[in-house]
Amino acid sequence: MKVVCPTCRRRGAWFEDRFGPFCSERCKLVDLGKWFNAEHVISEPLSADHFEDSELLDSIPEVDGESGEFGRPSS
């Protein structure tokens, strides 16, 4: 399956390579640098409404606010 590299926009079967979805290690590192420099940001916190199948969220362990340790999902 051919996809577009998010950095340089070249088309290729990048998911078959070890750098997928990027075409090369260079493009992967350029993208990482943009995240570190806040050129890429997540505009708002994710909520359950962002997920089509919110049942998946039930399997994610919650973090205890005091200890910071993972616990069992609440029922």
PDB file with SEQRES, HELIX, SHEET and CRYST1 records, atoms N, CA, C and O in Angstrom:
SEQRES   1 A   75  MET LYS VAL VAL CYS PRO THR CYS ARG ARG ARG GLY ALA          
SEQRES   2 A   75  TRP PHE GLU ASP ARG PHE GLY PRO PHE CYS SER GLU ARG          
SEQRES   3 A   75  CYS LYS LEU VAL ASP LEU GLY LYS TRP PHE ASN ALA GLU          
SEQRES   4 A   75  HIS VAL ILE SER GLU PRO LEU SER ALA ASP HIS PHE GLU          
SEQRES   5 A   75  ASP SER GLU LEU LEU ASP SER ILE PRO GLU VAL ASP GLY          
SEQRES   6 A   75  GLU SER GLY GLU PHE GLY ARG PRO SER SER                      
HELIX    1 AA1 TRP A   14  GLU A   16  5                                   3    
HELIX    2 AA2 GLU A   25  PHE A   36  1                                  12    
HELIX    3 AA3 ALA A   48  HIS A   50  5                                   3    
HELIX    4 AA4 SER A   54  SER A   59  5                                   6    
CRYST1    1.000    1.000    1.000  90.00  90.00  90.00 P 1           1          
ATOM      1  N   MET A   1       0.840  -1.173   0.000  1.00  0.00           N  
ATOM      2  CA  MET A   1       0.000   0.000   0.000  1.00  0.00           C  
ATOM      3  C   MET A   1       0.892   1.246   0.000  1.00  0.00           C  
ATOM      4  O   MET A   1       1.774   1.381   0.848  1.00  0.00           O  
ATOM      5  N   LYS A   2       0.666   2.133  -0.930  1.00  0.00           N  
ATOM      6  CA  LYS A   2       1.463   3.355  -1.017  1.00  0.00           C  
ATOM      7  C   LYS A   2       0.823   4.449  -0.167  1.00  0.00           C  
ATOM      8  O   LYS A   2      -0.391   4.653  -0.188  1.00  0.00           O  
ATOM      9  N   VAL A   3       1.676   5.142   0.580  1.00  0.00           N  
ATOM     10  CA  VAL A   3       1.242   6.254   1.425  1.00  0.00           C  
ATOM     11  C   VAL A   3       2.154   7.448   1.167  1.00  0.00           C  
ATOM     12  O   VAL A   3       3.187   7.319   0.509  1.00  0.00           O  
ATOM     13  N   VAL A   4       1.771   8.599   1.684  1.00  0.00           N  
ATOM     14  CA  VAL A   4       2.556   9.822   1.543  1.00  0.00           C  
ATOM     15  C   VAL A   4       3.372  10.017   2.816  1.00  0.00           C  
ATOM     16  O   VAL A   4       2.827   9.967   3.919  1.00  0.00           O  
ATOM     17  N   CYS A   5       4.667  10.238   2.668  1.00  0.00           N  
ATOM     18  CA  CYS A   5       5.521  10.540   3.815  1.00  0.00           C  
ATOM     19  C   CYS A   5       5.045  11.859   4.425  1.00  0.00           C  
ATOM     20  O   CYS A   5       4.926  12.853   3.708  1.00  0.00           O  
ATOM     21  N   PRO A   6       4.768  11.890   5.744  1.00  0.00           N  
ATOM     22  CA  PRO A   6       4.266  13.118   6.365  1.00  0.00           C  
ATOM     23  C   PRO A   6       5.245  14.291   6.306  1.00  0.00           C  
ATOM     24  O   PRO A   6       4.826  15.442   6.431  1.00  0.00           O  
ATOM     25  N   THR A   7       6.525  14.026   6.120  1.00  0.00           N  
ATOM     26  CA  THR A   7       7.524  15.093   6.118  1.00  0.00           C  
ATOM     27  C   THR A   7       7.807  15.633   4.722  1.00  0.00           C  
ATOM     28  O   THR A   7       7.688  16.835   4.485  1.00  0.00           O  
ATOM     29  N   CYS A   8       8.180  14.753   3.799  1.00  0.00           N  
ATOM     30  CA  CYS A   8       8.599  15.231   2.475  1.00  0.00           C  
ATOM     31  C   CYS A   8       7.525  15.050   1.400  1.00  0.00           C  
ATOM     32  O   CYS A   8       7.685  15.530   0.278  1.00  0.00           O  
ATOM     33  N   ARG A   9       6.441  14.365   1.734  1.00  0.00           N  
ATOM     34  CA  ARG A   9       5.280  14.172   0.857  1.00  0.00           C  
ATOM     35  C   ARG A   9       5.547  13.216  -0.316  1.00  0.00           C  
ATOM     36  O   ARG A   9       4.729  13.143  -1.234  1.00  0.00           O  
ATOM     37  N   ARG A  10       6.672  12.482  -0.311  1.00  0.00           N  
ATOM     38  CA  ARG A  10       6.906  11.492  -1.365  1.00  0.00           C  
ATOM     39  C   ARG A  10       5.983  10.302  -1.143  1.00  0.00           C  
ATOM     40  O   ARG A  10       5.667   9.960  -0.003  1.00  0.00           O  
ATOM     41  N   ARG A  11       5.553   9.672  -2.229  1.00  0.00           N  
ATOM     42  CA  ARG A  11       4.684   8.495  -2.147  1.00  0.00           C  
ATOM     43  C   ARG A  11       5.520   7.225  -2.219  1.00  0.00           C  
ATOM     44  O   ARG A  11       6.490   7.143  -2.972  1.00  0.00           O  
ATOM     45  N   GLY A  12       5.125   6.238  -1.423  1.00  0.00           N  
ATOM     46  CA  GLY A  12       5.819   4.959  -1.454  1.00  0.00           C  
ATOM     47  C   GLY A  12       5.195   3.993  -0.476  1.00  0.00           C  
ATOM     48  O   GLY A  12       4.255   4.350   0.233  1.00  0.00           O  
ATOM     49  N   ALA A  13       5.694   2.795  -0.426  1.00  0.00           N  
ATOM     50  CA  ALA A  13       5.202   1.759   0.494  1.00  0.00           C  
ATOM     51  C   ALA A  13       5.980   1.860   1.810  1.00  0.00           C  
ATOM     52  O   ALA A  13       6.674   0.920   2.198  1.00  0.00           O  
ATOM     53  N   TRP A  14       5.864   2.983   2.482  1.00  0.00           N  
ATOM     54  CA  TRP A  14       6.694   3.286   3.655  1.00  0.00           C  
ATOM     55  C   TRP A  14       6.390   2.402   4.850  1.00  0.00           C  
ATOM     56  O   TRP A  14       7.275   2.177   5.676  1.00  0.00           O  
ATOM     57  N   PHE A  15       5.172   1.892   4.975  1.00  0.00           N  
ATOM     58  CA  PHE A  15       4.862   1.043   6.125  1.00  0.00           C  
ATOM     59  C   PHE A  15       5.583  -0.294   6.039  1.00  0.00           C  
ATOM     60  O   PHE A  15       5.692  -0.999   7.043  1.00  0.00           O  
ATOM     61  N   GLU A  16       6.072  -0.651   4.872  1.00  0.00           N  
ATOM     62  CA  GLU A  16       6.832  -1.886   4.723  1.00  0.00           C  
ATOM     63  C   GLU A  16       8.274  -1.705   5.173  1.00  0.00           C  
ATOM     64  O   GLU A  16       8.991  -2.690   5.348  1.00  0.00           O  
ATOM     65  N   ASP A  17       8.709  -0.472   5.363  1.00  0.00           N  
ATOM     66  CA  ASP A  17      10.062  -0.158   5.786  1.00  0.00           C  
ATOM     67  C   ASP A  17      10.078   0.052   7.296  1.00  0.00           C  
ATOM     68  O   ASP A  17       9.024   0.221   7.909  1.00  0.00           O  
ATOM     69  N   ARG A  18      11.235   0.044   7.885  1.00  0.00           N  
ATOM     70  CA  ARG A  18      11.333   0.208   9.338  1.00  0.00           C  
ATOM     71  C   ARG A  18      11.063   1.627   9.812  1.00  0.00           C  
ATOM     72  O   ARG A  18      10.908   1.849  11.013  1.00  0.00           O  
ATOM     73  N   PHE A  19      11.005   2.588   8.909  1.00  0.00           N  
ATOM     74  CA  PHE A  19      10.761   3.979   9.293  1.00  0.00           C  
ATOM     75  C   PHE A  19       9.303   4.397   9.124  1.00  0.00           C  
ATOM     76  O   PHE A  19       8.951   5.532   9.444  1.00  0.00           O  
ATOM     77  N   GLY A  20       8.450   3.501   8.629  1.00  0.00           N  
ATOM     78  CA  GLY A  20       7.051   3.830   8.346  1.00  0.00           C  
ATOM     79  C   GLY A  20       6.370   4.564   9.473  1.00  0.00           C  
ATOM     80  O   GLY A  20       6.580   4.221  10.636  1.00  0.00           O  
ATOM     81  N   PRO A  21       5.575   5.546   9.178  1.00  0.00           N  
ATOM     82  CA  PRO A  21       5.062   5.985   7.894  1.00  0.00           C  
ATOM     83  C   PRO A  21       5.993   6.951   7.157  1.00  0.00           C  
ATOM     84  O   PRO A  21       5.619   7.511   6.127  1.00  0.00           O  
ATOM     85  N   PHE A  22       7.201   7.144   7.681  1.00  0.00           N  
ATOM     86  CA  PHE A  22       8.160   8.044   7.042  1.00  0.00           C  
ATOM     87  C   PHE A  22       8.985   7.272   6.018  1.00  0.00           C  
ATOM     88  O   PHE A  22       9.140   6.056   6.133  1.00  0.00           O  
ATOM     89  N   CYS A  23       9.511   7.968   5.026  1.00  0.00           N  
ATOM     90  CA  CYS A  23      10.284   7.302   3.972  1.00  0.00           C  
ATOM     91  C   CYS A  23      11.718   7.033   4.387  1.00  0.00           C  
ATOM     92  O   CYS A  23      12.381   6.182   3.794  1.00  0.00           O  
ATOM     93  N   SER A  24      12.214   7.748   5.404  1.00  0.00           N  
ATOM     94  CA  SER A  24      13.613   7.589   5.798  1.00  0.00           C  
ATOM     95  C   SER A  24      13.794   7.993   7.254  1.00  0.00           C  
ATOM     96  O   SER A  24      12.910   8.598   7.860  1.00  0.00           O  
ATOM     97  N   GLU A  25      14.946   7.651   7.800  1.00  0.00           N  
ATOM     98  CA  GLU A  25      15.252   8.064   9.162  1.00  0.00           C  
ATOM     99  C   GLU A  25      15.317   9.585   9.253  1.00  0.00           C  
ATOM    100  O   GLU A  25      14.903  10.164  10.258  1.00  0.00           O  
ATOM    101  N   ARG A  26      15.834  10.236   8.215  1.00  0.00           N  
ATOM    102  CA  ARG A  26      15.912  11.698   8.197  1.00  0.00           C  
ATOM    103  C   ARG A  26      14.535  12.325   8.369  1.00  0.00           C  
ATOM    104  O   ARG A  26      14.356  13.213   9.203  1.00  0.00           O  
ATOM    105  N   CYS A  27      13.546  11.861   7.573  1.00  0.00           N  
ATOM    106  CA  CYS A  27      12.194  12.421   7.664  1.00  0.00           C  
ATOM    107  C   CYS A  27      11.578  12.147   9.037  1.00  0.00           C  
ATOM    108  O   CYS A  27      10.850  12.982   9.575  1.00  0.00           O  
ATOM    109  N   LYS A  28      11.871  10.984   9.592  1.00  0.00           N  
ATOM    110  CA  LYS A  28      11.367  10.643  10.925  1.00  0.00           C  
ATOM    111  C   LYS A  28      11.937  11.601  11.973  1.00  0.00           C  
ATOM    112  O   LYS A  28      11.209  12.064  12.850  1.00  0.00           O  
ATOM    113  N   LEU A  29      13.243  11.900  11.884  1.00  0.00           N  
ATOM    114  CA  LEU A  29      13.875  12.795  12.842  1.00  0.00           C  
ATOM    115  C   LEU A  29      13.458  14.249  12.645  1.00  0.00           C  
ATOM    116  O   LEU A  29      13.355  14.999  13.616  1.00  0.00           O  
ATOM    117  N   VAL A  30      13.221  14.649  11.412  1.00  0.00           N  
ATOM    118  CA  VAL A  30      12.717  16.006  11.149  1.00  0.00           C  
ATOM    119  C   VAL A  30      11.364  16.185  11.830  1.00  0.00           C  
ATOM    120  O   VAL A  30      11.114  17.215  12.456  1.00  0.00           O  
ATOM    121  N   ASP A  31      10.492  15.187  11.711  1.00  0.00           N  
ATOM    122  CA  ASP A  31       9.176  15.251  12.341  1.00  0.00           C  
ATOM    123  C   ASP A  31       9.305  15.299  13.860  1.00  0.00           C  
ATOM    124  O   ASP A  31       8.624  16.090  14.512  1.00  0.00           O  
ATOM    125  N   LEU A  32      10.170  14.464  14.432  1.00  0.00           N  
ATOM    126  CA  LEU A  32      10.381  14.463  15.876  1.00  0.00           C  
ATOM    127  C   LEU A  32      10.870  15.829  16.352  1.00  0.00           C  
ATOM    128  O   LEU A  32      10.430  16.320  17.391  1.00  0.00           O  
ATOM    129  N   GLY A  33      11.779  16.441  15.595  1.00  0.00           N  
ATOM    130  CA  GLY A  33      12.262  17.769  15.947  1.00  0.00           C  
ATOM    131  C   GLY A  33      11.157  18.808  15.958  1.00  0.00           C  
ATOM    132  O   GLY A  33      11.170  19.725  16.778  1.00  0.00           O  
ATOM    133  N   LYS A  34      10.200  18.669  15.049  1.00  0.00           N  
ATOM    134  CA  LYS A  34       9.077  19.616  15.025  1.00  0.00           C  
ATOM    135  C   LYS A  34       8.210  19.465  16.269  1.00  0.00           C  
ATOM    136  O   LYS A  34       7.690  20.457  16.779  1.00  0.00           O  
ATOM    137  N   TRP A  35       8.046  18.239  16.764  1.00  0.00           N  
ATOM    138  CA  TRP A  35       7.304  18.041  18.018  1.00  0.00           C  
ATOM    139  C   TRP A  35       8.076  18.662  19.185  1.00  0.00           C  
ATOM    140  O   TRP A  35       7.481  19.327  20.033  1.00  0.00           O  
ATOM    141  N   PHE A  36       9.386  18.452  19.233  1.00  0.00           N  
ATOM    142  CA  PHE A  36      10.197  19.008  20.320  1.00  0.00           C  
ATOM    143  C   PHE A  36      10.207  20.529  20.312  1.00  0.00           C  
ATOM    144  O   PHE A  36      10.272  21.150  21.374  1.00  0.00           O  
ATOM    145  N   ASN A  37      10.145  21.137  19.136  1.00  0.00           N  
ATOM    146  CA  ASN A  37      10.151  22.599  19.013  1.00  0.00           C  
ATOM    147  C   ASN A  37       8.752  23.199  19.053  1.00  0.00           C  
ATOM    148  O   ASN A  37       8.579  24.394  18.812  1.00  0.00           O  
ATOM    149  N   ALA A  38       7.751  22.371  19.357  1.00  0.00           N  
ATOM    150  CA  ALA A  38       6.352  22.801  19.465  1.00  0.00           C  
ATOM    151  C   ALA A  38       5.797  23.335  18.150  1.00  0.00           C  
ATOM    152  O   ALA A  38       4.857  24.130  18.150  1.00  0.00           O  
ATOM    153  N   GLU A  39       6.374  22.902  17.027  1.00  0.00           N  
ATOM    154  CA  GLU A  39       5.786  23.241  15.734  1.00  0.00           C  
ATOM    155  C   GLU A  39       4.559  22.370  15.473  1.00  0.00           C  
ATOM    156  O   GLU A  39       3.630  22.782  14.778  1.00  0.00           O  
ATOM    157  N   HIS A  40       4.564  21.169  16.036  1.00  0.00           N  
ATOM    158  CA  HIS A  40       3.391  20.292  16.028  1.00  0.00           C  
ATOM    159  C   HIS A  40       2.851  20.274  17.459  1.00  0.00           C  
ATOM    160  O   HIS A  40       3.619  20.094  18.404  1.00  0.00           O  
ATOM    161  N   VAL A  41       1.570  20.454  17.626  1.00  0.00           N  
ATOM    162  CA  VAL A  41       0.957  20.398  18.956  1.00  0.00           C  
ATOM    163  C   VAL A  41      -0.397  19.709  18.865  1.00  0.00           C  
ATOM    164  O   VAL A  41      -1.029  19.690  17.808  1.00  0.00           O  
ATOM    165  N   ILE A  42      -0.826  19.153  19.967  1.00  0.00           N  
ATOM    166  CA  ILE A  42      -2.182  18.629  20.073  1.00  0.00           C  
ATOM    167  C   ILE A  42      -3.014  19.769  20.629  1.00  0.00           C  
ATOM    168  O   ILE A  42      -2.749  20.259  21.727  1.00  0.00           O  
ATOM    169  N   SER A  43      -4.006  20.186  19.886  1.00  0.00           N  
ATOM    170  CA  SER A  43      -4.718  21.421  20.205  1.00  0.00           C  
ATOM    171  C   SER A  43      -5.616  21.337  21.428  1.00  0.00           C  
ATOM    172  O   SER A  43      -5.907  22.361  22.047  1.00  0.00           O  
ATOM    173  N   GLU A  44      -6.054  20.158  21.784  1.00  0.00           N  
ATOM    174  CA  GLU A  44      -6.914  20.016  22.952  1.00  0.00           C  
ATOM    175  C   GLU A  44      -6.722  18.629  23.541  1.00  0.00           C  
ATOM    176  O   GLU A  44      -6.339  17.704  22.825  1.00  0.00           O  
ATOM    177  N   PRO A  45      -6.982  18.470  24.840  1.00  0.00           N  
ATOM    178  CA  PRO A  45      -6.852  17.143  25.441  1.00  0.00           C  
ATOM    179  C   PRO A  45      -7.850  16.171  24.819  1.00  0.00           C  
ATOM    180  O   PRO A  45      -8.968  16.558  24.480  1.00  0.00           O  
ATOM    181  N   LEU A  46      -7.448  14.909  24.671  1.00  0.00           N  
ATOM    182  CA  LEU A  46      -8.353  13.896  24.146  1.00  0.00           C  
ATOM    183  C   LEU A  46      -9.394  13.523  25.188  1.00  0.00           C  
ATOM    184  O   LEU A  46      -9.110  13.478  26.385  1.00  0.00           O  
ATOM    185  N   SER A  47     -10.580  13.260  24.723  1.00  0.00           N  
ATOM    186  CA  SER A  47     -11.655  12.803  25.600  1.00  0.00           C  
ATOM    187  C   SER A  47     -12.275  11.560  24.981  1.00  0.00           C  
ATOM    188  O   SER A  47     -11.936  11.191  23.857  1.00  0.00           O  
ATOM    189  N   ALA A  48     -13.178  10.915  25.703  1.00  0.00           N  
ATOM    190  CA  ALA A  48     -13.832   9.702  25.207  1.00  0.00           C  
ATOM    191  C   ALA A  48     -14.578   9.975  23.901  1.00  0.00           C  
ATOM    192  O   ALA A  48     -14.733   9.070  23.081  1.00  0.00           O  
ATOM    193  N   ASP A  49     -15.035  11.194  23.700  1.00  0.00           N  
ATOM    194  CA  ASP A  49     -15.765  11.543  22.477  1.00  0.00           C  
ATOM    195  C   ASP A  49     -14.890  11.466  21.224  1.00  0.00           C  
ATOM    196  O   ASP A  49     -15.411  11.359  20.113  1.00  0.00           O  
ATOM    197  N   HIS A  50     -13.575  11.520  21.391  1.00  0.00           N  
ATOM    198  CA  HIS A  50     -12.673  11.438  20.254  1.00  0.00           C  
ATOM    199  C   HIS A  50     -12.534  10.019  19.714  1.00  0.00           C  
ATOM    200  O   HIS A  50     -12.018   9.822  18.614  1.00  0.00           O  
ATOM    201  N   PHE A  51     -12.985   9.041  20.473  1.00  0.00           N  
ATOM    202  CA  PHE A  51     -12.845   7.644  20.085  1.00  0.00           C  
ATOM    203  C   PHE A  51     -14.190   7.081  19.662  1.00  0.00           C  
ATOM    204  O   PHE A  51     -15.197   7.282  20.342  1.00  0.00           O  
ATOM    205  N   GLU A  52     -14.206   6.374  18.537  1.00  0.00           N  
ATOM    206  CA  GLU A  52     -15.453   5.770  18.074  1.00  0.00           C  
ATOM    207  C   GLU A  52     -15.911   4.669  19.014  1.00  0.00           C  
ATOM    208  O   GLU A  52     -17.104   4.547  19.294  1.00  0.00           O  
ATOM    209  N   ASP A  53     -14.982   3.874  19.499  1.00  0.00           N  
ATOM    210  CA  ASP A  53     -15.314   2.745  20.362  1.00  0.00           C  
ATOM    211  C   ASP A  53     -14.784   3.038  21.760  1.00  0.00           C  
ATOM    212  O   ASP A  53     -13.674   2.629  22.103  1.00  0.00           O  
ATOM    213  N   SER A  54     -15.566   3.739  22.561  1.00  0.00           N  
ATOM    214  CA  SER A  54     -15.087   4.131  23.884  1.00  0.00           C  
ATOM    215  C   SER A  54     -14.980   2.946  24.835  1.00  0.00           C  
ATOM    216  O   SER A  54     -14.466   3.102  25.943  1.00  0.00           O  
ATOM    217  N   GLU A  55     -15.453   1.755  24.432  1.00  0.00           N  
ATOM    218  CA  GLU A  55     -15.277   0.577  25.272  1.00  0.00           C  
ATOM    219  C   GLU A  55     -13.801   0.241  25.422  1.00  0.00           C  
ATOM    220  O   GLU A  55     -13.409  -0.367  26.418  1.00  0.00           O  
ATOM    221  N   LEU A  56     -12.977   0.623  24.455  1.00  0.00           N  
ATOM    222  CA  LEU A  56     -11.541   0.397  24.567  1.00  0.00           C  
ATOM    223  C   LEU A  56     -10.955   1.144  25.759  1.00  0.00           C  
ATOM    224  O   LEU A  56      -9.975   0.699  26.357  1.00  0.00           O  
ATOM    225  N   LEU A  57     -11.554   2.275  26.102  1.00  0.00           N  
ATOM    226  CA  LEU A  57     -11.060   3.063  27.225  1.00  0.00           C  
ATOM    227  C   LEU A  57     -11.235   2.328  28.543  1.00  0.00           C  
ATOM    228  O   LEU A  57     -10.486   2.573  29.489  1.00  0.00           O  
ATOM    229  N   ASP A  58     -12.212   1.433  28.623  1.00  0.00           N  
ATOM    230  CA  ASP A  58     -12.448   0.685  29.852  1.00  0.00           C  
ATOM    231  C   ASP A  58     -11.285  -0.229  30.194  1.00  0.00           C  
ATOM    232  O   ASP A  58     -11.108  -0.576  31.362  1.00  0.00           O  
ATOM    233  N   SER A  59     -10.488  -0.628  29.216  1.00  0.00           N  
ATOM    234  CA  SER A  59      -9.374  -1.531  29.462  1.00  0.00           C  
ATOM    235  C   SER A  59      -8.091  -0.802  29.856  1.00  0.00           C  
ATOM    236  O   SER A  59      -7.099  -1.447  30.196  1.00  0.00           O  
ATOM    237  N   ILE A  60      -8.093   0.522  29.816  1.00  0.00           N  
ATOM    238  CA  ILE A  60      -6.906   1.292  30.170  1.00  0.00           C  
ATOM    239  C   ILE A  60      -6.889   1.488  31.684  1.00  0.00           C  
ATOM    240  O   ILE A  60      -7.853   2.003  32.249  1.00  0.00           O  
ATOM    241  N   PRO A  61      -5.802   1.082  32.347  1.00  0.00           N  
ATOM    242  CA  PRO A  61      -5.749   1.241  33.805  1.00  0.00           C  
ATOM    243  C   PRO A  61      -5.673   2.706  34.193  1.00  0.00           C  
ATOM    244  O   PRO A  61      -5.050   3.518  33.509  1.00  0.00           O  
ATOM    245  N   GLU A  62      -6.321   3.026  35.304  1.00  0.00           N  
ATOM    246  CA  GLU A  62      -6.285   4.395  35.805  1.00  0.00           C  
ATOM    247  C   GLU A  62      -5.069   4.577  36.696  1.00  0.00           C  
ATOM    248  O   GLU A  62      -4.560   3.610  37.262  1.00  0.00           O  
ATOM    249  N   VAL A  63      -4.602   5.814  36.825  1.00  0.00           N  
ATOM    250  CA  VAL A  63      -3.453   6.118  37.673  1.00  0.00           C  
ATOM    251  C   VAL A  63      -3.973   6.650  38.996  1.00  0.00           C  
ATOM    252  O   VAL A  63      -4.821   7.541  39.029  1.00  0.00           O  
ATOM    253  N   ASP A  64      -3.456   6.095  40.089  1.00  0.00           N  
ATOM    254  CA  ASP A  64      -3.811   6.557  41.427  1.00  0.00           C  
ATOM    255  C   ASP A  64      -3.207   7.947  41.610  1.00  0.00           C  
ATOM    256  O   ASP A  64      -1.998   8.121  41.459  1.00  0.00           O  
ATOM    257  N   GLY A  65      -4.034   8.930  41.933  1.00  0.00           N  
ATOM    258  CA  GLY A  65      -3.572  10.309  42.057  1.00  0.00           C  
ATOM    259  C   GLY A  65      -2.530  10.514  43.138  1.00  0.00           C  
ATOM    260  O   GLY A  65      -1.680  11.395  43.006  1.00  0.00           O  
ATOM    261  N   GLU A  66      -2.569   9.728  44.203  1.00  0.00           N  
ATOM    262  CA  GLU A  66      -1.623   9.918  45.298  1.00  0.00           C  
ATOM    263  C   GLU A  66      -0.301   9.198  45.045  1.00  0.00           C  
ATOM    264  O   GLU A  66       0.771   9.779  45.214  1.00  0.00           O  
ATOM    265  N   SER A  67      -0.381   7.933  44.641  1.00  0.00           N  
ATOM    266  CA  SER A  67       0.852   7.154  44.480  1.00  0.00           C  
ATOM    267  C   SER A  67       1.437   7.265  43.081  1.00  0.00           C  
ATOM    268  O   SER A  67       2.631   7.037  42.890  1.00  0.00           O  
ATOM    269  N   GLY A  68       0.603   7.615  42.091  1.00  0.00           N  
ATOM    270  CA  GLY A  68       1.067   7.672  40.724  1.00  0.00           C  
ATOM    271  C   GLY A  68       1.202   6.312  40.075  1.00  0.00           C  
ATOM    272  O   GLY A  68       1.743   6.192  38.976  1.00  0.00           O  
ATOM    273  N   GLU A  69       0.702   5.266  40.765  1.00  0.00           N  
ATOM    274  CA  GLU A  69       0.795   3.917  40.231  1.00  0.00           C  
ATOM    275  C   GLU A  69      -0.480   3.552  39.504  1.00  0.00           C  
ATOM    276  O   GLU A  69      -1.558   4.071  39.792  1.00  0.00           O  
ATOM    277  N   PHE A  70      -0.327   2.630  38.542  1.00  0.00           N  
ATOM    278  CA  PHE A  70      -1.484   2.151  37.790  1.00  0.00           C  
ATOM    279  C   PHE A  70      -2.296   1.211  38.651  1.00  0.00           C  
ATOM    280  O   PHE A  70      -1.748   0.404  39.402  1.00  0.00           O  
ATOM    281  N   GLY A  71      -3.613   1.321  38.537  1.00  0.00           N  
ATOM    282  CA  GLY A  71      -4.509   0.417  39.246  1.00  0.00           C  
ATOM    283  C   GLY A  71      -5.395  -0.294  38.247  1.00  0.00           C  
ATOM    284  O   GLY A  71      -5.158  -0.234  37.041  1.00  0.00           O  
ATOM    285  N   ARG A  72      -6.389  -0.950  38.736  1.00  0.00           N  
ATOM    286  CA  ARG A  72      -7.335  -1.641  37.860  1.00  0.00           C  
ATOM    287  C   ARG A  72      -8.328  -0.633  37.308  1.00  0.00           C  
ATOM    288  O   ARG A  72      -8.621   0.367  37.963  1.00  0.00           O  
ATOM    289  N   PRO A  73      -8.852  -0.882  36.107  1.00  0.00           N  
ATOM    290  CA  PRO A  73      -9.877   0.006  35.568  1.00  0.00           C  
ATOM    291  C   PRO A  73     -11.092   0.024  36.481  1.00  0.00           C  
ATOM    292  O   PRO A  73     -11.486  -1.009  37.023  1.00  0.00           O  
ATOM    293  N   SER A  74     -11.675   1.183  36.649  1.00  0.00           N  
ATOM    294  CA  SER A  74     -12.871   1.276  37.488  1.00  0.00           C  
ATOM    295  C   SER A  74     -14.078   0.734  36.733  1.00  0.00           C  
ATOM    296  O   SER A  74     -14.183   0.897  35.517  1.00  0.00           O  
ATOM    297  N   SER A  75     -14.989   0.088  37.460  1.00  0.00           N  
ATOM    298  CA  SER A  75     -16.168  -0.507  36.817  1.00  0.00           C  
ATOM    299  C   SER A  75     -17.358   0.387  36.908  1.00  0.00           C  
ATOM    300  O   SER A  75     -18.432   0.038  36.418  1.00  0.00           O  
TER     301      SER A  75                                                      
END                                                                             
